[in-house]
Amino acid sequence: MNYRRIFQSAAVSFADLVSRLPADRWDGPGLGDWTLRDLVGHTASSALRQVPALLAIHAESVTVESAEAFWSFARTVAPEVYAAYTAASGRDARETGLWLGDDPAARVSELAGRATQALAAAADDDVIATAVGGMRVRDWLPTRTFELVVHGQDAADAAGVAYVLAPGVLAETAAQAARIAAAVGDGPLLLRALTGRATWPEKYSVM
């Protein structure tokens, strides 16, 4: 599976998941301070709704070469910048969650369709202006797949339902997480833990 098909498969799986979330769980716990509605709103916005808009904003040059560099960028910014970004993300999550309305599944399916159509019109090497700098489409889109998979699993866990993903989608997302770990200096720890030679620190995250 290439990065386009992996994204499309993840988007379909996420839309299916949203259609199966129990109605009585939407205002319950989601992730951290977010309700389930906030969590789905964040995922739908960052991984689907923003795709057409960002694909339309071209940058002059590539400043971020990979998906793992995109994610590791958060560890290099000033704390106040990161805090402001987190606050803005929280507001967007709540606003998008409310926008999903009484039929979230229909809204998410609509967003997935728009994202897929926009992607079809973009070239692999188009350089777009992302939040962390200029990136090629083929390097940036996997970060959106990562959002769909990781936060989709968060939503499924919060609601107590299964999240069905294609093996290729899971494999690529896990590989991206491993590349992030290596990029931030945790490659040796990752390798030892995955081969039974070490244990993960409590609440370890590559993000």
N, C-alpha and C positions, 0 to 999 in steps of 0.2 A: 504493500500500500504506500502511495506517495503522500506527501503532506496535505495535498488537497483532499484526497479521498479519506484520509484519516480525520481531517477536520469535519468533513461532511458526515462521516459515520458517527463521530462524537456528537455533532449537532442533532442528528436524528435520535440518538440514544437519550440525549438530554431532554428533547421535546417529549419523547415517550415517557421518561421519568416524571416530568412535570404533570403529564396527564394522569398519572397514577398516585400522585401525592394526596393523602386523605384531606378532605375539606376541613376537618376539625383540627388539623395540625398547623395550618398556615400562620396562625397568630402565636403559635408556641415557639419553643427554643429552636434556633437554627445553628448558629455558630458564634461563639463569644457573646457579644451584646446584641447580635442580630437575631431577629425572629426568622422563622423559615421563609416568610415572604420577603424579608430583606435579603436573605441569602440567595434566593432564586432571582430576585431583582438585580443584585450585584452580578450574578453570573450571566443573566440574560443581557445585561447592559454591556459589560466588559468583553464578553466573548462573542456576542452576536450583534447587538444594536450598533456598537461602535465600529464594526468591521467596514461597512460601506463608506462611512464618513472618513475613516483613516486611510482607506485605500485611495481615496480621492485627493489626499493631501500629499503632494510629492516633495521630497527633500532633494537638495542639491548633491549631497554626498552621503556615503555610508559612514557612520560613526560607531555603530554597534554591529558587530559581525555575526552574532549568533543568538539563539534563544537563551542559552545559559548566561551570556553576557547581559542580556536584558534583565533577567531575574537577579543576577548578582549585583547589578547597579544599585539596588536599594541599600546595600551594605556600605556604599561609598558616599552617599549623600549626607548632608548635615542633618542632625536629628530634627531640627525645626522644619526642614523641608519635608522630611519623611512624615512628620506629624501632620503637616498641612495636607499632604497627599492622602493620608489615611482618613482624615476628617472629611475631605471632599468625596472620597470613595464611599464613606458611610452615608453621606447625604444622598449621593446618587443611588445607592442601594435602596434606601427607603423610598425615594421618589419613583424609581422604576418599579419597585414592588407594588406601590399603590397604582401605578399606571397599568399593571397587569390586570387589575380589576377582578371581575367575577369569573372570568374565563381565561385564566393564565395560560392554559395549554394552547388555546387558539393564538394568543399574542406571541408566545414563544415560537410556535410553528411559523407564524408570519415573519418573525425576526430571522429565524433560521433560513427561510426561503430567500429573504432579501440579502443576507450575508453570502449565501451560496451564489446568487446571481452576480453580486458585485465581484466575488472572487473569480468567476468565470471570465470577467472582462479584464482582469489584471494579469500582467506577465510576471513570471517567476522573479526576474531581476529588476522589476520596478522598485525604485527607492522611495519609501514613504516616511513621513515625519511622525514618529511615535513619541510617547511620553519621555523616552530616554535618549532620543536622537534618531538620525536617519538609519533605516534598516531596509534590507531587501524583503520583498513580500514572502519569499520562501523561508526566510529566517524568522520573520515576525509571526506568521500565522500559527506555527506550532505553539507559541505562547498562549494563543487563544484556545487551542485544543487543550492545553494544560489546565486552563481555567475551567473548561467544560467538564473535564474528567475529575479533577480534584474537588471542585466545589459541587459537582453533581454527586459525588460520593458523600460529601458532607451532608447534602440535602437528603439523600437516601438514608443515611445513618440517623439523621434527626427525625425522619418520619417513619423509620422502621420498615422500609420497603427495599426491594432489590434494585440494583442499578446494573443493567445488562449492557456490557460494552464488548465490542469485537476484540478478539485477542490481539490483533495488530495495533489497535488503539491503546490498549493497556501496555503493550510492550514498548511502544514509542514514548508514552508518557513516563513510564518507569525509567527508560533510557535517558529521557530529558532530565528527570530528577537526579540521576546519577551524574550527568554532565554538569549540572548545577553544583552538586557537591564537590566535584573535582575542581570546578572553576573557583570556588570559594576556599579551597585548600583542604577539604575534607575527603578527598579521594581515598587516601590510605585507610581512614576510618571506615568508609563505605565498603571497601573491598574486604576488609577484615570481618566486618559485621555480616556481610552477605555470604561469606564462606565459613561462618561459624567460629571465627577466631577472635571475636570481640563482641561486646554488646553495645547497643546504642545508648548514648546518654539519655536520661529521662527527658521526655518532651523535645527531643532533637528535631530540628527542621532544617531543610536546605534553604528555606526562604529567609 
